[in-house]
Amino acid sequence: MQINQHARLSVAPMMDWTDRHCRFFHRLMSRDALLYTEMVTSAAVLNGDRDRLLAFNPAEHPVALQLGGADPAELARAVRVLRDYGYDEVNLNVGCPSDRVQSGCFGAVLMRQPDLVADCVRAMQGESDVDVTVKCRIGVDDQDPHEALPRFLEAMVGAGVTRVTIHARKAWLQGLSPKQNRDVPPLDYDLVHAMKRAFPQLHISLNGGIATLDEADAHLKAGLDGVMIGRAAYHTPADVLLQADRRIFGRDRRARTAEQVALEMLPYIEAHLQDGGRLNQITRHILGLFAGRPGARGWKRILSEGAHRDGAGPELVERALQEVTARAA
């Protein structure tokens, strides 16, 4: 399956959430969904602990790395480094409203500088052996999205971009926190659908506020090429990912159960502990596996209270799982 087809459903890059342990967990539930890393800055790629920041388990494929930056030459050098790690896509962040991002003059603030973004993309493409894509907002601050977004997309098409993910909210860089920027600005799905009609050559994925496969399927049937789900995929992963391969990708395969996924995490957990890791570095990502089911509260309580303790291991996960299976009996 080509990477564009995997992008029919993707899990959003989320700071401090979609690390390698989270992605391995999500991959157990869907073989086909495209997974994204949390954003890594180009400066961190060039100057930081590369293996800690960039290494991932081969089981995570297809997986895309999201880069943050605004210096074309620096981004190009970072992409040159990424080639050795084997990611399936490199994505440029033009959507994050975080204070940390604004202080570096990249992220959503770049919606005001489409020509600079185009220069960044061209520089990245010159060093990349995989797709270079862009994730953006519909606009920022006092911009009119109906003018700003098509102007931005025209610049991306001119730079040779073929795939864009659009978060259907404006970002308010002054007056709203990053958390508020995920909820307060109204969603404008109609505008994103209009952009697909205006730019039929672009593979356009929709992001923002989508919580169920029913919603995702409706947007796909209405003409969009892909849907990106964020918080719902993290907090209620079984509801979003366990049926995704059948419903979104048309795969004729039996889905794993949440119980099977929990058991399949145990060897991964054991290997992580043997490498000196801690249990809670993994279990914090799986707390929502049984959300909405009998026993979910016990599962979450046992892991939350015990996983940070010295010596905690896979047996704690097995004990938490008993809370679920006992309630299901």
N, C-alpha and C positions, 0 to 999 in steps of 0.2 A: 504494500500500500504506500503510495506517495505521501510526502509530508503534508501536502495540501488537504488530502483526504483525512488524515489524522486530525487536522485542525477543524473538522466538523464539530468536535467537542474538545475543549481544552480546559485545563485547570490553571487559573490565573497565577501570575507571579505575585507572591504576597510576602512582604518584608517580615522576617523573623518567623515565618510559618512554613513556607514551602522549601524546607531544607532537604538534604538527601534522604533522611529517614522518612520524612513525610512522603516524598515522591516514591520511595520503594513501597511503602504501605498503599499508596494510591494505585500503583501499578499492579498490585495483586488483585485489585478489583476490576480493572479495565486494561486489556492488552492494547487497545487502540487509541484511547484518548491521548492527546498531546499534553505533556507535562512541562511546566516552566519552572526555572529556578527563581528564587528571590533575586531582586536586582543586585548586581555587583558593579561597582564603578570601574571605569577604565583605569583610573589611578590605582585602585586596589589590585586589579589584575597585574599591573606592571610592577607594583612595589610591595604587594602583600605576600602572604603565605599561599602560594598558588594551589598547591595540592589541597590544603584545607578549604579554600574557597571554591575550587573548580572540579575536584575529583568527584566522580559519581559511580554508582554501581551499574555495570552494563545492562542489568535487568530493567533499568529505568527507560531505555529507549522505547519510543521516540521522546527525546527531551531537548528542550530549547533553553539557552542561556540568555537572560535579559541583561543588557549592559546599560549603564547610565554614564553620560558624558556629553560634552559639547565641543570638544576639540577634535576636529577631523583627524589630525595626525596622531593624536594620542589614542583615539578609538581604533584607528587602523593598526597601530602597534599592538593594542590589546587583542584584536581579532586574530592577528598573526600568532599570538600565544595560544589562543583558544583552539587553533587548528590541531594542536597536539592532543587535545582532550576528547575530540570526537563527538561534539554536540551536533544535533541534527538541524539546528537553526540558531541564528543569532538575532536577538530582538533589541531594538533601540527604544529606551523608555522616553516617551514624550507625554507622559500622563500623570506621573506621581506628583502630588502636591506637598510632599513632606518638607518640613523646614530644612532638613539636612540637604535635600535635593535643591531647594531654591537657593541656598547659600552657595552651592556650587554652580548656579546658573544653568542647571539642566533639569530634566523632567518636564512637568507641564508648562513651565515658563517658556519653553521652546516653541509652544504653539504660536507665540508672537514672532518667531523667526523661522518661517518655513524654508527660506533659502539656505540658512545655516544648517538646518536639519538635512536638507538635500545634499549639501556638501559633506556632512558627516556620513550619510548613507553611501555616497559614492566612494568615499575613502574606505569605508568598511568593506564594501563589495570588492574593492581591489585586492583585499587580503583574504577574503573568505572563500572557502570551497563549498559552502552551504548557503541557503537562503538568508538574506538579511531582510528582516521585517521591522515594522514599526507599530508601537502601541501608543495611542494618543487619546485625548479628550475631544469633546466637540468644540471646545473653546475655553478661554480663561477670562476671568474678571469681566470687564465691560465689553469684551468682544461680542459681536452678533454671530452666534454659531452658524446661522444660515449663510453668512458671508465668509467667516473664518475657516470653517471646516472644508468647503469645496476648494478654497484657495490653498489650504494645506495639502489636500489630497492631489491637487494638480501638480504641486511641487514634488510630491512623492512619486507620482507617475513619471514625471520628467526625469527623476533620478533613477528610474528603473525598478522601483519597488513594485512587487506584484501581490503582496499580502499585507493588509493592515487590520489591526484590531482596534475598535473604537469603543471606549468607555462613554456611554451615552449621557453623561453628565458634564456640565461645565465645571471647571475647577476654580474656586475662589481662593486666590493666593494670599489675599489680605482679608482677615476677618473670620475665616473658618479654619478649624484645625484639620489635620489630615483625616481624622476619624469623621468629622462632620462632612468633609468633602466626599465621603463614601455614601452619605445618606441624605444630606440636606438639599443640595441642588437637584431640581427635578430631572427626571429621566426623559429623554426625547428619543424614543425608539423610532418614531416616524421619520425623523431626520436621518438616522442611520440607514433605514430602508430606502429613503430617497437618494442617498449617496450611492447605494448599490445600483440604482437605476441610472444615475448620472455617470457612474464609472463602472460599467459592466465588465471591463477588463480586469478590475481589481478583485481579488479574493478578500471579502470583507467579513470579519467576525464581529459579533456584538458582545459587549461586556457591560455589566452593571445591573444589579438587582435581580438577575435570573436565578431562581432557586430550585427549579424542578426540571425533570426531563420533558414533561408536558410543555412547559414554556419554551424550552430549547427547541423541541420538535416543531412547535408552531412557528417560530422565527425561521427555521430552516425551510419549512414548507412555503413560507411567504416570500422566499427568494434569497435570503442571506446564505452565505457560504459556510459560516461557522458560528458557533456560540462559545463564549468563554465564561465559565462559572468560577466564582471565587469562594466567598465565605460559606456558601451552602455545601460546596464540595469538601470543605474542611470540617465544618461542624456536623453535617449529616452525610458523611461520605457514602454510606451504604445506599441511601436513597438516590444519590446522584450517579454513582459509578458502577454499582453492581449490575445494573440492567443496561448500561450505556452501550456496550458492544452489540447487543441485540437490537435495541431500539434506535440508536443513532447511526450505527455502522452496518446494520443488517447482517450481523454475524450469526450463523446458525451454530451456536455453542451454548452449553449449559453454564449459567452464571454460578460462580462460587457463592456460598453462603457467608454471612458475616462470621459465623462460627469457624468456618474453614479458614477465612482470612486471619482470624486471631491465632489459630494454630500454626498457620504458615509463617507468621511473624516470629515464632519462637526460635528457629535456627538463626535467623538474622539477628535477633536480640542476643543470643548466646555468643555469636561471633563478635558483635559490638562490645560486649562485656569483656571478652578475652583480649580485645585490643585496647583495653583500658577505659572504655566508655562507661557511662552511667545509664541505668535503666530509664530514668525520667527523661533523658534526651530523646528517647523514642516514644515512651508511653504518653507523653503530652500530646502527641499527634493522633493517638488512637482512642482518646476519651469518648469521642462521639460515635464510635462504630455501631453501637446498639441504640442510638438515640431514638426515642419513641417506642421502645420495646420494653416489655416486662423484664426487670432485672438490670435495666440500664443505669439506674441510680447506684446500685450496688457495685456494678462494674466500674463506674467512674469514681466512686468513693474509695474503693480499695486501691486503685491505681494512684489516685491523687494523694492519698495519705501515706502510701508505702513506697512508691517508686523512687523517692529522693533519698531514702535511707541507705546507709552503707550496707553492702551485702545483698541488696535487693536484686532478684534475678527472675528468670522466666517463670519460676514457680508462682510468683505473685500474679502474673498474667493468667496462669492456669487457675488460680484461686478466684480471681475476678470473673473468669469465664464461667466458673461453677455457679456464680450468682445468676447468670443469664440462663444457663441450661436448666437449673433447678426450677426457675420460674416458668420455663417453657414446658416442663414435664407434666 
